[in-house]
């Protein structure tokens, strides 16, 4: 499962964008790249476990939540 929304407001609901999966079927995520609407890479992570929110994107770009 890959969410379609992110709300990094600190309420612990959808604060991170990551990949969720049955760990019996998916052992690790090879790569997750996130790009802004202009094609700039704003997040990257490789070789991490599914369901680990802290390994996903927290919504920040250079320490700021973008408003676009």
Long-range contacts (C-beta under 8 A, 24 or more apart in sequence): 6-57, 6-59, 7-59, 8-58, 8-59, 8-60, 8-65, 15-53, 15-58, 15-59, 16-53, 16-54, 16-56, 16-57, 16-58, 16-59, 17-56, 17-57, 17-59, 18-50, 18-51, 18-52, 18-53, 18-55, 18-56, 18-57, 19-50, 19-56, 20-50, 20-51, 21-50, 21-51, 23-49, 23-50, 23-51, 26-50, 29-55, 32-56, 32-57, 36-61, 36-66, 36-68, 37-68, 42-66
